[in-house]
Amino acid sequence: MDKALYAWFIQQRSTGTPISGPLLQEKAKHFFAQLNTETADHEFKASTGWLEKFKTRHGIRNVSIQGEKLSAAEENVEPFLQKLHKVIKEKNLIPKQIYNASKTGLLWKCLQQRTLVSCREKSAPGFKKVKDCLTVLGCINATGTHKLKAVLTGKSAKPRCFRHANMEALPVIFKSQRNAWMNSEIFPEWFKKDFVPAVKSHQRSKSIRSPKALLLIDICSAHPDELSSHDGSVTCLFLPPHMTSLIQPMDQGVLQTMKNRYKRKPLQKVICSQDIDQTQSIKDIVKLHTVKDARYMLSDAWYKASLKSSCKAYDKLRIHSDNSKSNSQPEFRGDNIAESMVKMLEHVQQLDNEEMPNARSVEDWLNLENKLPTSPQMSDQEILATIVGDSTESESVCSDEEDEGKDEKLVSTKEAA
């Protein structure tokens, strides 16, 4: 019950849901009842004393909440940075051996339909939100010198546009999941089969004698509690909840800038296509835009980030010798890129007799995916199934040992003699 409750608590906090003590107590009673259906006569009260012990065991503390952000989040940054620097010192790591990976959602096909068509129509006929969504995982080291292939998770395992394509030769890594989410199977597989080999190969090419690395990741259902390479040279460190927007490198404009670059490319495709054949409608052009096109466009947008901007994203972790620019802005400001894309949209919409866009509407479009889920949220039943499944094997071993003991026949001293 303790493990199930803590798993539920972490999942809820990862989405920003405020959890009070009384709510934890009620949820504890619920999980206890679900796990002990045959012992209903035993009442679990989830007392205040139990709650305090549970909070102590798992390092849970009370904080006040302002809007959707914990007011204590900034206060907790310094303790985490001290922990991070301690790990770096103990493992004798240099900045180029420190990585961060994070996920973001991408509506790879909806931009024209949602921004160009919807200006004239109340809805976009034929638009399928789930199919048009991808989860993108980006990973780069603290010096910006090693940028791994982006990982795209889509709904279809074998899209028709890749029927004759060599998947290994693609500029991105492709995974599939029915909701286009990165789950607890995909991420560990990527870590072991892609991340660890890529890191070690890169470091050997740079003549680093003892390849090792530290991967910083946030807490979510897709990330297991412990994750490391077989030899222990590559490990993970979890960022505390609700600090990702404050200190996680990928959230300091890296992923958003990548998506902004990507969204320019389909617009350019529309402009070029209509310049060649003005009888083509935007809807027809969008239909020809495949997930294969999206992958190449996204890969190009990912690798276009400069070394300076990638390195700058790590400033808030203070792992570089010069942190004088820790408050510097990302490579592109949202308002600037919105204004620059208005002219492009104006050209497209004049061709299709659409209403003229403005910087505010374009900026909203650029930030459209910020609330998209990128990893699954487990139900209570799934949490319990996971916990029970983990303990079943150990329990079966114990029961076998107990059975063996029970089968032994006790003999008297006389019989033994």
Phi and psi in degrees as a GROMACS rama.xvg file:
@    title "Ramachandran Plot"
@    xaxis  label "Phi"
@    yaxis  label "Psi"
@TYPE xy
-59.2327  -46.311  ASP-2
-65.6905  -41.1724  LYS-3
-64.485  -42.4426  ALA-4
-65.2702  -41.6072  LEU-5
-68.2549  -38.5202  TYR-6
-62.3467  -41.5554  ALA-7
-65.1711  -42.3238  TRP-8
-60.8846  -47.2285  PHE-9
-63.1574  -40.229  ILE-10
-63.829  -43.1044  GLN-11
-67.2465  -40.5981  GLN-12
-69.8803  -28.934  ARG-13
-66.0437  -21.562  SER-14
-97.8374  1.86602  THR-15
86.6253  7.71593  GLY-16
-71.4157  123.728  THR-17
-70.9022  132.8  PRO-18
-120.568  122.569  ILE-19
-96.7894  167.611  SER-20
-60.0164  -49.4188  GLY-21
-59.2267  -35.706  PRO-22
-66.7357  -39.5826  LEU-23
-61.5186  -40.8623  LEU-24
-63.8736  -43.8558  GLN-25
-66.4763  -38.4363  GLU-26
-67.9329  -34.6629  LYS-27
-63.0126  -41.9196  ALA-28
-62.6398  -39.5039  LYS-29
-63.7728  -47.726  HIS-30
-65.8462  -38.0989  PHE-31
-62.0602  -42.4761  PHE-32
-65.5517  -37.6172  ALA-33
-68.4364  -34.2967  GLN-34
-87.4747  -16.01  LEU-35
-127.627  56.6148  ASN-36
-68.6752  -25.4109  THR-37
-90.2754  -6.11528  GLU-38
-122.457  51.1663  THR-39
-65.3385  -18.6945  ALA-40
-72.4365  -19.1489  ASP-41
-90.9103  116.876  HIS-42
-94.3467  128.727  GLU-43
-104.083  117.8  PHE-44
-90.2181  -17.9523  LYS-45
50.0957  58.7241  ALA-46
-68.3906  171.65  SER-47
-63.1911  -36.8748  THR-48
-63.4198  -42.0029  GLY-49
-62.3589  -42.1604  TRP-50
-60.1853  -43.7073  LEU-51
-63.4083  -39.2364  GLU-52
-67.6638  -38.9427  LYS-53
-62.8157  -43.9299  PHE-54
-64.5644  -38.1544  LYS-55
-67.5981  -43.095  THR-56
-58.9432  -37.0133  ARG-57
-108.109  8.60022  HIS-58
66.504  36.9497  GLY-59
-95.7489  132.235  ILE-60
-131.331  159.403  ARG-61
-81.979  133.642  ASN-62
-137.187  155.164  VAL-63
-87.1018  153.32  SER-64
-119.31  133.955  ILE-65
-121.461  114.526  GLN-66
63.3095  -121.849  GLY-67
-110.471  5.65155  GLU-68
-118.368  137.022  LYS-69
-67.0399  130.349  LEU-70
-68.0996  -22.4443  SER-71
-88.5834  -1.01788  ALA-72
-59.5472  -46.1393  ALA-73
-65.3065  -32.2251  GLU-74
-67.8741  -27.3379  GLU-75
-86.7334  -6.20707  ASN-76
-64.9965  -46.5715  VAL-77
-60.8799  -45.7619  GLU-78
-58.8234  -38.5838  PRO-79
-67.4231  -41.1431  PHE-80
-62.2952  -36.9459  LEU-81
-64.0103  -41.106  GLN-82
-64.3481  -43.9322  LYS-83
-60.9497  -46.9338  LEU-84
-65.8268  -31.3126  HIS-85
-66.2959  -43.7952  LYS-86
-63.3384  -42.7926  VAL-87
-60.4532  -41.8758  ILE-88
-68.4856  -43.2198  LYS-89
-64.4448  -38.4243  GLU-90
-89.5339  -3.54564  LYS-91
56.3098  52.0301  ASN-92
-94.4461  150.92  LEU-93
-110.694  160.072  ILE-94
-51.1732  -37.6785  PRO-95
-68.7567  -8.31585  LYS-96
-100.528  5.70073  GLN-97
-108.511  126.009  ILE-98
-123.621  159.184  TYR-99
-136.256  136.74  ASN-100
-126.272  137.491  ALA-101
-150.725  159.592  SER-102
-110.247  156.3  LYS-103
-151.939  154.513  THR-104
-89.8417  151.231  GLY-105
-140.87  118.27  LEU-106
-88.2815  87.5824  LEU-107
-71.808  -16.5083  TRP-108
-123.556  -5.22631  LYS-109
-87.2403  -10.1331  CYS-110
-58.4702  -47.1068  LEU-111
-70.8852  -41.6575  GLN-112
-68.301  -35.749  GLN-113
-85.6716  -28.8643  ARG-114
-104.824  -31.1775  THR-115
-94.284  -45.0169  LEU-116
-72.6767  -40.2829  VAL-117
-70.9033  -13.7117  SER-118
-66.0479  -25.315  CYS-119
-109.461  -26.9261  ARG-120
-117.779  155.295  GLU-121
-73.8737  -24.0003  LYS-122
-144.425  169.334  SER-123
-108.947  99.276  ALA-124
-58.6866  137.935  PRO-125
83.2558  -1.34124  GLY-126
-79.363  125.546  PHE-127
-115.8  102.462  LYS-128
-61.1701  -46.1256  LYS-129
-64.5168  -46.0459  VAL-130
-64.1493  -30.687  LYS-131
-89.6655  10.7113  ASP-132
-107.994  137.275  CYS-133
-125.963  149.904  LEU-134
-103.151  128.073  THR-135
-113.111  128.808  VAL-136
-108.803  123.705  LEU-137
-113.408  141.327  GLY-138
-144.368  132.681  CYS-139
-152.365  153.455  ILE-140
-88.1233  173.342  ASN-141
-71.6966  -15.8689  ALA-142
-99.2805  -6.17357  THR-143
75.0763  8.17335  GLY-144
-87.6385  -13.1164  THR-145
-133.083  105.3  HIS-146
-110.841  115.144  LYS-147
-77.4315  160.373  LEU-148
-56.0929  137.293  LYS-149
-67.1731  146.715  ALA-150
-108.224  121.609  VAL-151
-108.514  128.018  LEU-152
-111.375  117.491  THR-153
-117.496  178.043  GLY-154
-81.2277  -39.1701  LYS-155
-90.3703  132.523  SER-156
-72.6954  -35.4789  ALA-157
-136.241  82.1515  LYS-158
-58.3125  145.779  PRO-159
-60.2552  -31.116  ARG-160
-68.8614  -12.8658  CYS-161
-108.776  21.8257  PHE-162
-57.2108  -40.3416  ARG-163
-114.033  17.6434  HIS-164
-92.6903  149.125  ALA-165
-86.3814  104.5  ASN-166
-61.4608  -29.8247  MET-167
-70.716  -22.6576  GLU-168
-89.8556  -2.72535  ALA-169
-68.2847  151.875  LEU-170
-76.5192  -1.77289  PRO-171
-131.509  163.091  VAL-172
-94.564  128.97  ILE-173
-111.325  132.153  PHE-174
-126.683  162.733  LYS-175
-131.588  145.525  SER-176
-155.562  143.916  GLN-177
-58.7023  -26.2534  ARG-178
-107.699  9.7137  ASN-179
61.3116  34.4959  ALA-180
-105.332  154.222  TRP-181
-90.1657  118.101  MET-182
-111.605  -171.587  ASN-183
-73.4011  -4.38246  SER-184
-96.4397  -40.8412  GLU-185
-70.8229  -44.8684  ILE-186
-65.6952  -48.9315  PHE-187
-60.6137  -35.7172  PRO-188
-63.5762  -44.221  GLU-189
-61.4441  -42.2516  TRP-190
-59.9382  -47.1996  PHE-191
-79.7803  -39.2027  LYS-192
-92.5192  -22.1699  LYS-193
-118.956  -52.9598  ASP-194
-64.9407  -55.0912  PHE-195
-59.5434  -50.461  VAL-196
-60.8301  -39.282  PRO-197
-65.1585  -41.4831  ALA-198
-65.1879  -47.169  VAL-199
-65.8248  -39.4338  LYS-200
-64.1944  -43.2422  SER-201
-63.1305  -43.9366  HIS-202
-69.5338  -34.546  GLN-203
-65.5376  -36.6406  ARG-204
-67.9623  -21.8962  SER-205
-97.342  13.4222  LYS-206
61.7464  33.4487  SER-207
-85.0019  116.871  ILE-208
-64.2601  -42.1754  ARG-209
-119.073  87.0463  SER-210
-57.472  128.196  PRO-211
-157.571  161.095  LYS-212
-159.884  157.686  ALA-213
-124.662  122.985  LEU-214
-104.715  122.09  LEU-215
-92.7571  125.345  LEU-216
-137.746  159.389  ILE-217
-88.6304  172.556  ASP-218
-91.4113  118.995  ILE-219
-156.918  171.289  CYS-220
-66.3877  -19.7903  SER-221
-80.4175  -14.3752  ALA-222
-104.618  122.205  HIS-223
-67.5741  160.753  PRO-224
-61.7881  -36.3798  ASP-225
-132.923  137.153  GLU-226
-152.877  123.364  LEU-227
-156.149  164.188  SER-228
-71.9133  165.685  SER-229
-59.3845  -37.2467  HIS-230
-90.3594  -0.323542  ASP-231
77.7673  6.22579  GLY-232
-79.9259  -21.6533  SER-233
-118.168  118.517  VAL-234
-128.271  172.346  THR-235
-119.45  150.249  CYS-236
-132.361  127.583  LEU-237
-84.8092  135.334  PHE-238
-76.6078  140.319  LEU-239
-62.395  152.904  PRO-240
-58.423  144.847  PRO-241
67.7379  15.4201  HIS-242
-111.225  -2.62337  MET-243
-61.0529  -40.7564  THR-244
-69.3003  -21.6048  SER-245
-86.7564  -42.2154  LEU-246
-131.315  -10.8137  ILE-247
-69.0235  121.456  GLN-248
-53.2176  -45.5892  PRO-249
-64.2105  -21.8824  MET-250
-90.7524  4.32267  ASP-251
-94.7413  36.6338  GLN-252
100.283  -7.77999  GLY-253
-66.8553  -53.9141  VAL-254
-69.8733  -38.0032  LEU-255
-64.9304  -40.9276  GLN-256
-63.7725  -38.9735  THR-257
-59.8956  -44.9296  MET-258
-68.1277  -35.7296  LYS-259
-62.1966  -42.5877  ASN-260
-63.7225  -41.7233  ARG-261
-59.8629  -43.4561  TYR-262
-68.6075  -19.3667  LYS-263
-69.573  -34.9675  ARG-264
-66.5831  -45.3265  LYS-265
-62.7323  -33.2682  PRO-266
-64.7268  -43.0054  LEU-267
-61.6377  -36.6753  GLN-268
-63.7049  -40.8944  LYS-269
-63.3441  -46.5846  VAL-270
-60.9589  -47.3105  ILE-271
-63.2325  -42.0756  CYS-272
-65.0243  -40.1874  SER-273
-76.0652  -26.8358  GLN-274
-66.2966  -36.1921  ASP-275
-75.8824  -44.5157  ILE-276
-137.508  99.3708  ASP-277
-74.0745  -7.83536  GLN-278
-80.3623  -13.4869  THR-279
-73.5508  132.725  GLN-280
-88.9955  161.141  SER-281
-60.3852  -37.8447  ILE-282
-63.2064  -38.9881  LYS-283
-66.6871  -38.335  ASP-284
-67.0896  -39.51  ILE-285
-63.8684  -37.713  VAL-286
-61.4936  -31.0072  LYS-287
-82.8092  -7.10142  LEU-288
-82.9387  108.185  HIS-289
-99.8213  168.265  THR-290
-65.7771  -24.4593  VAL-291
-65.7176  -43.9009  LYS-292
-60.3782  -42.2485  ASP-293
-61.4932  -38.5577  ALA-294
-67.2023  -41.8449  ARG-295
-68.7902  -39.444  TYR-296
-64.5656  -41.8581  MET-297
-68.0384  -40.2299  LEU-298
-60.651  -42.3596  SER-299
-63.8564  -42.0071  ASP-300
-65.4954  -35.6398  ALA-301
-67.17  -45.0271  TRP-302
-81.7391  -6.97658  TYR-303
-76.4625  -16.2447  LYS-304
-61.5287  135.179  ALA-305
-75.6373  156.658  SER-306
-60.6116  -38.6994  LEU-307
-63.1942  -44.9815  LYS-308
-69.1722  -36.3882  SER-309
-65.9229  -41.0066  SER-310
-67.7034  -37.7305  CYS-311
-63.0639  -28.746  LYS-312
-63.8519  -20.897  ALA-313
-91.9983  1.15513  TYR-314
-58.231  -36.9239  ASP-315
-69.4902  -15.5029  LYS-316
-84.7177  -10.0876  LEU-317
53.9422  47.2523  ARG-318
-104.943  -5.01798  ILE-319
-92.1299  155.642  HIS-320
-66.1712  -31.6467  SER-321
-113.168  107.439  ASP-322
-114.512  27.3612  ASN-323
-66.8217  -17.6758  SER-324
-109.284  32.1978  LYS-325
-64.0551  -21.9707  SER-326
-102.163  14.5818  ASN-327
-68.3079  153.879  SER-328
-82.7466  159.365  GLN-329
-59.8095  172.381  PRO-330
-60.1418  -36.8779  GLU-331
-126.537  132.236  PHE-332
-81.4955  143.194  ARG-333
-57.6627  -41.7697  GLY-334
-67.9759  -35.8963  ASP-335
-65.4441  -46.8594  ASN-336
-69.5053  -31.8801  ILE-337
-63.8648  -44.8767  ALA-338
-63.6506  -38.7231  GLU-339
-67.7533  -28.3271  SER-340
-87.836  -13.4888  MET-341
-61.2402  -42.471  VAL-342
-62.3519  -40.3014  LYS-343
-64.1744  -42.8116  MET-344
-67.4702  -36.0429  LEU-345
-60.0694  -42.2427  GLU-346
-62.954  -44.7437  HIS-347
-64.6797  -43.1248  VAL-348
-75.0967  -28.885  GLN-349
-63.4311  -35.879  GLN-350
-66.8063  -27.8722  LEU-351
-112.423  12.976  ASP-352
57.3853  42.1548  ASN-353
-93.2015  167.276  GLU-354
-69.8354  152.058  GLU-355
-76.2842  137.116  MET-356
-82.2423  169.445  PRO-357
-132.428  169.861  ASN-358
-60.475  -35.2869  ALA-359
-65.9582  -45.705  ARG-360
-67.0267  -35.6769  SER-361
-67.9951  -40.0177  VAL-362
-64.201  -38.4213  GLU-363
-62.1655  -39.4808  ASP-364
-65.3055  -41.6291  TRP-365
-63.1797  -31.8681  LEU-366
-98.7327  16.3191  ASN-367
-58.6931  -35.469  LEU-368
-90.6816  1.81353  GLU-369
-59.2009  -25.8472  ASN-370
-102.363  5.99692  LYS-371
-69.3549  136.984  LEU-372
-71.0984  138.306  PRO-373
-115.96  -7.50679  THR-374
-142.745  152.123  SER-375
-71.9946  149.442  PRO-376
-103.538  120.932  GLN-377
-78.617  142.23  MET-378
-77.1884  169.957  SER-379
-58.1358  -41.6459  ASP-380
-64.0985  -38.9471  GLN-381
-68.9885  -37.8039  GLU-382
-62.2448  -46.3015  ILE-383
-64.9609  -39.4449  LEU-384
-62.995  -38.5685  ALA-385
-65.6714  -45.8314  THR-386
-66.0811  -45.7916  ILE-387
-64.76  -39.0303  VAL-388
-62.6526  -39.0926  GLY-389
-66.8082  -31.9369  ASP-390
-92.7059  -15.4013  SER-391
-60.9529  -42.9397  THR-392
-62.8232  -45.3704  GLU-393
-67.8066  -35.9351  SER-394
-66.8584  -37.8282  GLU-395
-66.3188  -34.0651  SER-396
-65.9607  -43.3188  VAL-397
-64.6536  -41.3205  CYS-398
-65.4998  -35.1197  SER-399
-64.415  -41.0103  ASP-400
-65.6582  -38.2281  GLU-401
-67.0112  -39.3147  GLU-402
-63.4701  -39.0354  ASP-403
-62.5077  -38.1588  GLU-404
-67.2475  -37.6996  GLY-405
-70.7183  -28.7257  LYS-406
-76.9626  -17.1092  ASP-407
-69.3237  134.459  GLU-408
-92.5826  125.718  LYS-409
-77.8262  135.797  LEU-410
-116.727  153.965  VAL-411
-81.5557  168.662  SER-412
-64.5265  -37.5426  THR-413
-64.9969  -42.9456  LYS-414
-65.492  -38.5306  GLU-415
-65.4779  -36.5178  ALA-416
